Amino acid sequence: MRAHNLKNTLRETAGRRHRKNRLFQTVGVIMQHDSARTMPVFVLCKGKPFLISAHHNEDDDDDDDDYDEANPHNFAEALPEEMSVKIFGELDAESLCSASRTCKLWHDIIEESEQLWRSQCLLVRAVCQREVDRDRIDGLSWKVTLVRNYSRSCVKRDWLRGRYSHVSSAEELMGRKMVPLDAETWGEILQAELDR
């Protein structure tokens, strides 16, 4: 039993590390920049977001303000908040949560943006419409609604897609994350199984 729990813990840790590395190794966005007709490149790597010039030549001896390895620039500091929100809007929910832990500025931008949480919540709503609508009617914010329904939507989606169609015992579900589902959801799942 202990070995099984340790194995699950290691698997979860490796999954979190993979998602974080995927985020920080992604080249963020290339955008047109009118000043001096250069294209700045916003790069996310190893937890250090920074701005470099697309025309930077490493052989240049002159000091280039756009590129300084010792003091990289955070792209969120260089852009208007609306642009940073647009960039963060390209991330999935897990990567968005990882990005919010990168630095205080990113955290503040992500936490304060209802637009980011709304777009993620609408993806969850595609699977858990009844639950999301109920939470929104109750006056919960988009972020709280997402947090309350994200895991449920993942589990429900897996059930509806037939991932567990061939499960013959509870032991086969050991180690899988499950959440309580209401009677209406189980009705949807059973109907999907009958339709297969």
Secondary structure, 3 states (H helix, E strand, C coil): CHHHHHHHHHHHHHHHHHHHHHHHCCEEEECCECHHHECEEEECCCCCCEEEECCCCCCCCCCCCCCCCCCCCCHHHHCCHHHHHHHHCCCCHHHHHHHHCCCHHHHHHHHHCHHHHHHHHHHHHCCCHHHHHHHHHCCCCHHHHHHHHHHHHHHHHHHHCCCCCCCCCHHHHCCCCCCCCCHHHHHHHHHHHHHC
